[in-house]
Amino acid sequence: MQKDTNKAQESGIKKEGVVLFLLGLTIVLVIMNTMMFNLALPDVAKAFQLTAASTSWIVTGYSIVFAISSITYSRLADFVPIRRLFVIGILSLSIGAIMGLFSNSFAILLIVRILQASGAGSIPALALVLLSRYIPLERRGKAMALIMSSVAFGLGFGPVVGGFIVEFLGWHLLFVVTAITLVLVPFYMKLIPKEEPRKGSFDALGALFIGVGTTGLLLFLTNHSLIALLAGLVSIVLFIVRIRSAKDPFVLPSLFANRSFLILGAVGVAAYLCSFATLFLMPQILVKQYHLSAIQAGLVIFPGSALAMIISRQVGRIIDLRGNSSIIRYTPLLLLASVILFALFEGISFFSIMFIYMLMSVSYTILTSSISNEMSRLLLPSQIASGLGLFQLLQFFSGAFGVAATASALVWQKDLPLAHAYSNIYWGLTLIVILAIVCAIAYLRAAWRKAQPAA
């Protein structure tokens, strides 16, 4: 495995700029697919006469499968050619989109969204593995920044496009956007480096345990089911036992023994939680408090994502020239400033929300780009795929937790004015960012001590 990885890094990627553009475009479409459908939920509920609890399964099911797919494809990339995995993931996403155009029942719609999620989750995960495997360290920061800025752009552009389609064309046509990914398959076949299959086995039992475990915990967070919580906890315990005994475990146990990896991951998880919770809250704030339409709300969100995309190129250069330490040290402070500003000025005007989100989106993109790059340096080559997959799984889980906790907090504060309720949530997020800052400092101190010559 080590020998194959070294050869891959030496050969590099032909037409590197074109490949990065292809990855960025695909990720934008994938993330847009994730965000656009949230705006269609009221129309879907009306079309199929669904309750709010039933409709939520469209989001919950998608999130669960997306998270599990990300770590599954990352693990498979250790021994299955990455080009083949990209094609399988894109075909799952695009075929699901084509089927979605003709969905005429809730059951079919749910199956279609789960099929889409099984492919969509593979793309960001495989992109990070590809960059870590083939892009040299001196250019990897720029590449990571492009991927993360594509995520931010998709998060902001999705509500704009989704709001327009839902309002003027109907929710079925949302599937057209992701069906476009089908035309990208020939480009992946041509541009992604060809690899030979390597020896390895897939730990299906470990995947089952982590799948049931995360599903149970997410269902508890969204539906407050004690049975789901019990099933989730038991499955997590079985998963821990399994990865300690399996020959080729689904997640490498050595990752959980790597204190630096876990502390650094905690910083990224906190950033993702704040960003995802904000993207859940902002449309509600803009629609309920400021009475904007879905399209207008999307236009308020969009500048922050666009700005993150624009500055990504320069951020990548900084990472490549100066490393990740400065970004990991100072960028969490910008994230802290953004959540405090939301808590203080959310109720002033929607313009204040737009500018504060610009700060949050930029700081989130910079920080996650640097963390992903640092992880690719921190982990051994044999650990990168599994490590980045685990990191993404934890991020997606934290995003679901943030949304569930935020929704519950709004219910608890239903008797308060909306501005006060939203402000209180951001004070809660402030505590999470402070913990992230502590973790960032701990990681940098440990890295500094490790770099010092032995006495």
Buried (B, 14 or more C-beta within 10 A) or exposed (E): BEEBBEEBBEEEBEEBEEBBBBBBBBBBBBBBBBBBBBBBBBBBBEBBEBEEEBBBBBBBBBBBBBBBBBBBBBBBBBBBBBBBBBBBBBBBBBBBBBBBEEBEEBEEBBBBBBBBBBBBBBBBBBBBBBBBBBBEEEBBBBBBBBBBBBBBBBBBBBBBBBBBBBBEEEBBBBBBBBBEBBEBBEBBEEBBBEBEEEEBEBBEBBBBBBBBBBBBBBBBBBEEBEEBBEBBBBBBEBBBEBBEEBEBBBBBEBBBEBEBBBBBBBBBBBBBBBBBBBBBBBBBBBBEBBEBEBBBBBBBBBBBBBBBBEBBEEBBBBBBEEBBBEBBBEBBEBBBBBBBBBBBBBBEEBEBBBBBBBBBBBBBBBBBBBBBBBBBEBBEBBBBBBBBBBBBBBBBBBBBBBBBBBBEBBEEBEEEEBEEBBBBBBEBBBEBBBBBBBBBBBBBEBBEEEEEEEE
